[in-house]
Amino acid sequence: LEDHTLGNTLRMELLRNEGVLFVGYKVPHPLDNMIELRIQTQPTTSPEEVVRHAVKNLKTEFKSMLEQFDQGVAELQAEQEKENTS
């Protein structure tokens, strides 16, 4: 589903790119699962390039977050098992 969560996350990642001059998004209708992006870039790059780069960065960031979460859960479970056996 595309909503403000995805729109704002993508907007913030796009704004980290120096080639991006402007990023805005809107949700045309709350019942439609879509967002509309408006991106203005420097002449040296294209909106498609910066969106692809932003999505790649977000995938890497989210993968890292998931790995850290999984590690934390595993450590907590190991701790709890240790407490239950002693």
Number of C-alpha atoms within 10 A of each C-alpha: 9 13 19 16 9 14 18 15 13 19 20 14 17 25 17 10 14 10 18 19 12 13 18 16 17 14 16 12 10 11 8 11 11 17 18 13 15 12 19 15 18 12 9 6 12 14 19 11 11 21 19 12 15 21 15 11 14 15 12 12 12 11 12 12 12 12 12 12 12 12 12 12 12 12 12 12 12 12 11 11 11 10 9 8 6 5
